[in-house]
């Protein structure tokens, strides 16, 4: 995935001042809009065949083969203490690299690449669920929705996969 096409060259606000923008790959987990920094995303995959790993923690869905590399798949619903997806729902994977290893974050849907102004960033509100707060670096309030920024390092560091 190349990022030079995804970043908007014009970061000028309507009042003529410049406001740096952050670019995220947006995804959904249990109807919650989330974002992962685009520079941390290596690949986006559709439904994949996942091989269960014996004795692995429940949030480790298993492993998949990505062009000859073994990739550990992390189920974000389980990681965030959410109910399993409806039976038969196809899931997608956002592949990220951490310490030289590839990990696939299983999500319900990958939406779009979105640019948001850095000035719109907010710390996690006190009402956010503790499971979400542990893996979120903050939020952006969009029109009618909340974009939760996921911290991939935290998601992977605490899951005994690194």
N, C-alpha and C positions, 0 to 999 in steps of 0.2 A: 504494500500500500504506500503510495507516494504522498508526501504531505505538501509538496510545493503547490499542487493543484488545489488542495483543500483550504489553505490559509488565504484569507482575503487580504489583498495588498493594501486596501484602503481602510485604515482604522481611524478615520476622522469622524468625530461625533457631529451631530447636526448643528451644534453651535460653533463648529470650526476648530474645536480643541481636539487633540488626539487622545484616544482612550484605548489602551492595549486590549486585545481580545484574546480569549482563551478558546481553543478549539477542542471539541469533545466528540467522540463516537457515542451516540445516544442509544440506549437499550432499555428494555423493560424487564422487570422482575416482579411478578405478582401485581401487575398494573401500576407499579411505581416507575416513573421515568428516572433513569440514572445516566450518568455520564462518566466516561473513562477518557483521560487525556489522549488525543489522537496519536501523539508521538510515542505512547506506550503500547499501541496496538500493532501487532505484527501481521495479523490475518483475521478474516471473518469467515466462518464456516457455517454451512447449513447443517442439517441433521447428519450426525456421524455415528458410525458403529463404535460403541465404547465397550471395552473389555473390563469387567469388574476385577479389582485387585483384592485378593484374599487378605483379610485382617486389616484392611485400610480403614481409617476413620470414616464415619458415615458421609461427611461432606465431600470425600473423594469419590467421585462417580466411577472412576476407573482410568483407563488410558486409551488413547487413540493414536493412529498412525497418520502423521502429516508429512507426506513426501519423504518417507523413510525415517523420520524422527519420531521417537516415542514422546507423546505429550500427555501430561497428567491433566485429567479433567476434574475441575472443581464445580460442584453443584451449588450455585449461588443461593438457590432457595433454601437448601439445607444449611449453608453457611450463615444465612441471615435468619435462621429459625422460623422459616415460613412453611406453610403447608405445601405438599407436593403439587406439581401441575396437574391439571385435569387429564384423565386417561386419554391417551392417543395424541396429546398435544406435541407437535414437533418443536424441538428446541434448537437454538443456534449456539455457536461458540465464538467468543471473542478471545483470540490468542494473544497472550502477552508474554514478554520475556522477563525473567527475574533471575539474577545471578547466573546467567548463561544457560538457564533451562527454560523450556517453553511450557506454558500452562494454558489450558483452555477453560475459560469461565463460561459455564453453561447458563444461558439466559433464555427467557421466553421469546424475545424478539429483539433484533437489532434494527434501529429506525433510520437514522441519518447522521451525517456529520454536521455539527452545529457550532457556530461561533457565538460567544456571549462576551459582553464587555466585562473586563476585570472589575470595574467599579460596582457591578451588580452582585459581586460575590458576598456571601454572608456566612458567618460561622454557623455551625449546626444549631437550630433552635432548641430550646430546652424541652420542647414537646416531642422531639424525635425519639422513636423507639430506641432503647439502649443497644439492641443488636445492630441497628443501622448506624447509630452514632459511633460505635466501635470501628466501623469500616468506612466511614465517610469523612472527607476532609472539609466539607462545607456544602452549601446549597446555593442555587440561583433561583429566584422567584421569576417564573415566566408567566405569560398570560394564562391564568387559570390552572397552572401546574407548578409543581416544585421539582427542579432538577437536582437530584442528590448526586454529588460528585464522589465516586467510589475511589478509595485509595487502594490500588492494586497491591502495593507493597504490604499493607496491613492485612489484606485478605489472604495473601499467601504466607506471610510470616507467621501468623497465628494458627495456621491450619496443619502444622507438622508436615508440610510438603517440601520445605526448603532445606 
